[in-house]
Amino acid sequence: MNQPLPSLSPYQRLQVQLAELIAATPPGERLPAEPELARQMGVSRATLREAMRSFEGQGLIRRRQGKGTFVARRTPIIESGLEVLESIESLAGRIGLPVAMGDLHIELIQADAIQASVLGIVQGTPLVRVSRVILAEGRPVAYLVDTLPEDVLTPQDLRHGFTGSVLDLLLKRGSPRLDHSIAEVQAVAASSEIARSLEIQRGDPLLQFTACLYTFDGRPIDYSLSYFLPGYFRFQIVRRVGREMESR
């Protein structure tokens, strides 16, 4: 970490120094506090924080609000193609990764304008909102929020045997018959609430899936927001070549 790196820019040199520090620190150990680390590296705290985001995105470190930054224990990456809808439990089960549900909140709410539009219902219709944290090897890796009409899912349905996946619960029950989901994927900054739940810093990057689940008869029944830590998930898209391109 003390060797000069004249061919690199100051920011690249900072990233190399951080990589060496992380590699030399045992998993689970805390790194020096930001002010001290910034002083050691000769950079501002803002520059240091920006450089550390990339390592957090790779799952190499975890920043826990109010506690500091820790070197992460490497966890197998959960991979999935976006053309098939599966629960985190199903995906993790294939690679032998233990997952569990953390904090769970079940609320009765009234549909706002967005929820009413997506679900094709009248604003003010009673809905059940299910918010929970998903843990991989005891570590928060995802924050999931599903909102469904009461005639599809009730709070009582979630009292016994619910392990975190609304999709798996509905599939096991067999009613209503599910057909497809339409999702929009984007990168977002963690809000204060989600940051607390995932034990990260407000503003840290997350992958957000905004989706709606449909039945065989075309009814939208589940409006969901899912937030994933990038370092622990890898999503792939299979794209076929268009017919017009094949004929050229």
C-alpha positions in Angstrom: 0.0 0.0 0.0 3.0 2.3 0.4 4.5 1.7 -3.0 4.2 4.7 -5.4 1.9 4.2 -8.4 2.9 7.1 -10.7 1.1 5.8 -13.8 -2.4 6.0 -12.1 -4.6 9.0 -11.6 -5.2 10.0 -7.9 -8.6 8.4 -7.9 -7.3 5.1 -9.4 -4.5 5.1 -6.9 -7.0 5.5 -4.1 -9.0 2.5 -5.4 -5.8 0.4 -5.5 -4.9 1.4 -2.0 -8.4 0.6 -0.8 -8.4 -2.8 -2.6 -5.1 -3.7 -0.9 -6.5 -2.6 2.5 -9.6 -4.7 2.1 -7.6 -7.7 0.9 -5.4 -7.4 4.0 -8.3 -7.1 6.5 -9.9 -10.3 7.7 -13.6 -10.8 6.8 -15.9 -9.3 9.5 -13.3 -6.9 10.8 -14.0 -3.1 10.7 -12.0 -0.7 8.6 -10.6 2.5 10.1 -13.3 5.2 10.6 -13.8 7.5 7.5 -12.0 10.6 8.9 -9.0 8.5 9.8 -9.0 6.6 6.5 -9.4 9.8 4.5 -6.4 11.3 6.3 -4.3 8.1 5.7 -5.2 8.2 2.0 -4.7 11.9 1.6 -8.2 12.5 0.2 -11.4 14.2 1.3 -14.2 12.2 3.0 -16.4 12.8 -0.1 -13.8 11.3 -2.4 -13.2 8.4 -0.1 -16.9 7.7 0.2 -17.4 7.7 -3.6 -14.5 5.3 -4.1 -15.8 2.9 -1.4 -19.2 2.7 -3.2 -17.7 0.6 -5.9 -16.3 -1.9 -3.4 -19.7 -2.1 -1.6 -21.4 -2.7 -5.0 -19.1 -5.7 -5.5 -20.1 -7.0 -2.0 -16.5 -6.6 -0.7 -17.4 -4.3 2.2 -20.6 -3.4 4.1 -21.2 0.0 5.6 -23.5 -0.2 8.6 -25.1 3.0 9.7 -23.7 4.2 13.0 -21.3 1.3 13.3 -18.7 1.7 10.5 -17.4 -0.1 7.5 -16.7 -3.9 7.6 -15.0 -6.3 5.3 -17.7 -8.6 4.0 -17.6 -12.4 4.1 -17.9 -13.5 0.5 -21.3 -14.8 -0.3 -22.2 -16.7 -3.5 -23.9 -14.4 -6.0 -27.6 -15.1 -6.6 -28.0 -15.2 -10.4 -31.1 -15.1 -12.5 -32.4 -14.6 -16.0 -35.0 -11.9 -16.2 -37.2 -14.0 -18.5 -38.3 -16.3 -15.7 -39.9 -15.1 -12.4 -38.7 -16.9 -9.4 -38.4 -16.2 -5.7 -35.1 -15.4 -4.0 -35.6 -18.6 -2.0 -35.7 -20.7 -5.2 -32.7 -19.0 -6.7 -30.6 -19.3 -3.5 -31.7 -22.9 -3.0 -29.9 -23.9 -6.3 -26.6 -22.7 -5.1 -27.0 -23.9 -1.5 -27.2 -20.4 0.0 -29.2 -20.2 3.2 -31.7 -17.4 3.1 -34.3 -16.3 5.6 -36.8 -13.6 6.3 -35.8 -10.7 8.6 -38.0 -7.9 9.7 -41.6 -8.3 8.5 -44.3 -5.6 8.5 -47.9 -6.3 7.4 -50.2 -3.2 7.0 -53.7 -2.6 5.9 -53.7 0.5 3.7 -55.9 2.3 1.1 -54.9 2.4 -2.5 -53.3 5.6 -3.6 -53.4 7.0 -7.1 -50.4 5.0 -8.4 -51.5 1.7 -6.7 -55.1 2.1 -8.0 -53.8 2.7 -11.6 -51.5 -0.2 -11.6 -53.9 -2.7 -10.0 -56.9 -1.4 -12.0 -59.0 -0.6 -8.9 -60.7 2.4 -7.3 -58.5 4.8 -5.3 -59.2 4.0 -1.6 -59.7 0.3 -2.1 -58.4 -1.7 0.9 -55.0 -3.3 0.3 -52.5 -5.4 2.2 -48.9 -4.2 2.1 -46.2 -6.7 3.0 -42.7 -5.3 3.6 -39.8 -7.5 4.7 -36.0 -7.9 4.6 -34.4 -11.0 3.1 -31.2 -12.3 4.7 -28.5 -14.4 3.1 -26.3 -16.1 5.7 -27.7 -13.6 8.2 -26.8 -10.6 6.1 -29.6 -8.2 4.7 -29.4 -8.4 0.9 -32.9 -7.4 -0.3 -35.9 -5.3 0.8 -39.2 -6.4 -0.7 -42.6 -4.7 -0.7 -45.7 -6.3 -2.1 -49.1 -4.7 -2.3 -52.2 -6.8 -3.0 -56.0 -6.5 -2.8 -57.5 -8.1 0.3 -59.5 -10.6 -1.8 -56.2 -12.0 -3.0 -54.2 -12.0 0.2 -55.2 -11.3 3.8 -53.0 -10.6 6.9 -54.2 -14.0 8.2 -52.6 -15.7 5.2 -49.2 -14.5 6.3 -49.5 -15.4 10.0 -48.3 -19.0 9.7 -45.7 -20.5 7.3 -44.8 -17.4 5.4 -41.1 -17.4 4.7 -40.8 -14.2 2.7 -42.0 -14.9 -0.8 -45.5 -13.8 -1.8 -44.9 -15.5 -5.1 -44.2 -18.9 -3.6 -47.1 -18.5 -1.2 -49.5 -17.9 -4.1 -48.0 -20.7 -6.2 -48.3 -23.2 -3.4 -51.9 -22.2 -2.7 -52.7 -22.5 -6.4 -55.2 -19.7 -6.5 -55.4 -17.3 -8.3 -53.6 -18.9 -11.2 -50.5 -16.8 -12.1 -49.4 -16.1 -15.6 -46.8 -13.4 -16.0 -45.1 -10.3 -14.5 -44.1 -7.1 -16.1 -41.1 -5.3 -14.4 -39.1 -2.2 -14.8 -35.5 -2.3 -13.6 -33.5 0.8 -12.6 -30.7 1.9 -10.3 -31.8 4.0 -7.4 -30.3 5.6 -4.3 -31.4 4.0 -1.0 -33.9 6.0 1.1 -33.4 6.4 4.8 -35.9 3.7 5.6 -34.5 1.1 3.2 -30.9 2.0 4.2 -31.8 1.3 7.9 -33.4 -2.0 6.9 -30.4 -3.1 4.8 -27.8 -1.7 7.2 -26.3 0.5 4.5 -25.9 4.3 4.1 -28.6 6.5 2.8 -27.9 7.2 -0.9 -26.1 3.9 -1.5 -26.9 2.4 -4.9 -29.5 -0.4 -5.2 -31.2 -2.3 -8.0 -34.9 -1.6 -8.0 -37.5 -3.8 -9.6 -41.0 -2.2 -10.0 -43.3 -5.0 -11.1 -46.9 -6.1 -11.5 -48.0 -9.7 -11.3 -50.9 -10.9 -13.5 -53.3 -13.8 -13.4 -54.2 -16.0 -16.4 -57.3 -13.9 -17.0 -55.2 -10.8 -17.1 -56.0 -9.3 -13.7 -53.2 -7.4 -12.0 -53.0 -8.6 -8.4 -49.6 -7.7 -7.0 -47.8 -4.4 -7.3 -44.3 -4.9 -5.9 -41.1 -2.9 -5.3 -38.0 -4.9 -4.8 -34.6 -3.5 -3.8 -31.4 -5.6 -4.2 -27.8 -5.0 -3.1 -25.9 -5.1 -6.4 -22.9 -7.1 -4.9 -25.1 -10.1 -4.1 -27.3 -10.4 -7.2 -26.6 -10.7 -10.9 -29.5 -10.5 -13.3 -29.1 -11.5 -17.0 -31.3 -10.9 -20.0 -31.5 -13.3 -22.9 -32.2 -11.4 -26.1 -33.1 -13.0 -29.4 -32.0 -11.6 -32.7 -34.8 -9.9 -34.5 -36.2 -11.5 -37.7 -35.4 -8.4 -39.7 -31.7 -8.6 -38.7 -31.6 -12.4 -39.4 -32.7 -11.8 -43.0 -30.0 -9.3 -43.8 
